Amino acid sequence: MIAVLEKGASLSTKAEIVRFLEQEGFRVQVSETAEGAFVSVVGEGADSVAEALRDMRGVADLRPNAPGYPLVSRTHKPEATRVKVDDVVIGGREVVVMAGPCSVESREQILRAARLLAAY
């Protein structure tokens, strides 16, 4: 479920909405776009707080059937995101393999991994 916030909703109003939802046991994602601010309610049973949420200050509209993560939902953006790094396109039709250590422990470690991969 997504709560569409009123244009110009204050930070304290957003915080009040987030606090309410978290106290009810939901995860919350606040998204700011050119269209406005949205509060995504993530978790089962969000419809149980719909009426209270609709009546809260700062809530302009409620979309009960909207996906929880609107910025990455295929409903809102059906085409794949592509990122070009030099001559490699990530997110296209070709499979791109990236490798490296799961964490960087030293400069030497990362340079050794880079040299090994470059030689491959």
C-alpha positions in Angstrom: 0.0 0.0 0.0 1.2 3.5 -0.7 0.2 6.7 1.0 0.5 9.7 -1.4 1.4 12.7 0.7 0.2 16.3 0.3 2.5 18.6 -1.6 4.7 20.4 0.8 4.1 18.0 3.7 6.5 18.9 6.5 9.3 16.7 7.7 7.5 16.4 11.1 4.3 15.3 9.4 6.2 12.6 7.4 7.9 11.5 10.6 4.5 11.2 12.4 3.2 8.9 9.6 6.3 6.8 9.6 6.2 6.5 13.4 2.6 5.4 13.3 3.2 2.7 10.7 6.4 1.4 12.4 4.5 1.1 15.7 1.9 -0.9 13.9 4.7 -3.3 12.9 5.2 -2.3 9.2 8.4 -1.5 7.4 8.2 1.9 5.7 9.9 3.4 2.7 9.7 7.1 2.1 10.2 8.1 -1.6 10.6 11.6 -3.0 10.0 12.1 -6.7 9.3 15.0 -9.0 5.6 14.0 -8.6 5.7 14.3 -4.8 6.3 12.2 -1.7 5.1 8.7 -1.1 5.1 6.4 1.9 5.2 2.8 1.0 3.9 0.4 3.6 5.6 -3.0 3.5 4.1 -6.0 5.2 1.1 -8.2 5.4 -2.1 -6.7 6.7 -1.5 -3.1 5.7 -5.3 -2.8 5.0 -5.8 -3.0 8.7 -4.4 0.5 9.1 -5.8 2.0 5.9 -8.6 4.0 7.5 -6.4 5.5 10.2 -3.7 6.3 7.7 -6.2 7.9 5.3 -7.3 10.2 8.1 -3.8 11.3 9.1 -2.6 14.8 8.5 -0.5 15.1 5.4 -2.0 12.1 3.6 -3.6 13.2 0.3 -4.5 9.7 -1.1 -4.2 6.1 -0.4 -3.4 3.4 -3.0 -4.1 0.1 -1.3 -3.2 -2.1 -4.3 0.0 -0.3 -5.2 3.3 -2.2 -5.0 5.4 -1.6 -1.8 8.4 -0.3 -3.7 7.1 2.0 -6.4 10.5 3.3 -7.6 11.6 -0.2 -8.6 8.3 -1.7 -9.5 7.7 -3.0 -13.1 4.2 -1.5 -12.7 5.7 2.0 -12.7 8.7 1.4 -14.9 8.3 -1.7 -17.1 11.6 -1.2 -19.1 14.8 -2.5 -17.7 17.4 -0.1 -16.3 20.7 -0.1 -18.2 23.9 1.3 -16.9 26.9 1.8 -19.2 30.4 1.5 -17.8 33.0 2.2 -20.5 31.9 -0.2 -23.3 30.0 -2.6 -21.0 26.2 -2.3 -20.7 24.8 -3.7 -17.4 21.1 -4.6 -17.5 21.0 -5.4 -21.2 20.4 -8.7 -22.9 24.0 -10.0 -22.3 25.0 -11.6 -19.0 27.6 -9.5 -17.3 29.8 -11.2 -14.7 31.4 -9.1 -12.0 33.8 -10.5 -9.5 35.9 -9.4 -6.6 36.3 -9.8 -2.9 33.2 -9.4 -0.7 35.0 -6.8 1.3 38.2 -4.8 1.0 40.7 -5.6 3.7 43.8 -3.8 2.2 45.0 -2.0 -0.9 47.2 -4.9 -1.8 44.3 -7.3 -1.7 42.2 -5.3 -4.1 45.1 -4.7 -6.5 45.9 -8.4 -6.5 42.3 -9.3 -7.2 42.2 -6.7 -10.0 45.4 -8.0 -11.6 44.1 -11.6 -11.5 40.8 -10.7 -13.0 42.4 -8.5 -15.7 44.7 -11.5 -16.7 41.6 -13.7 -17.0 
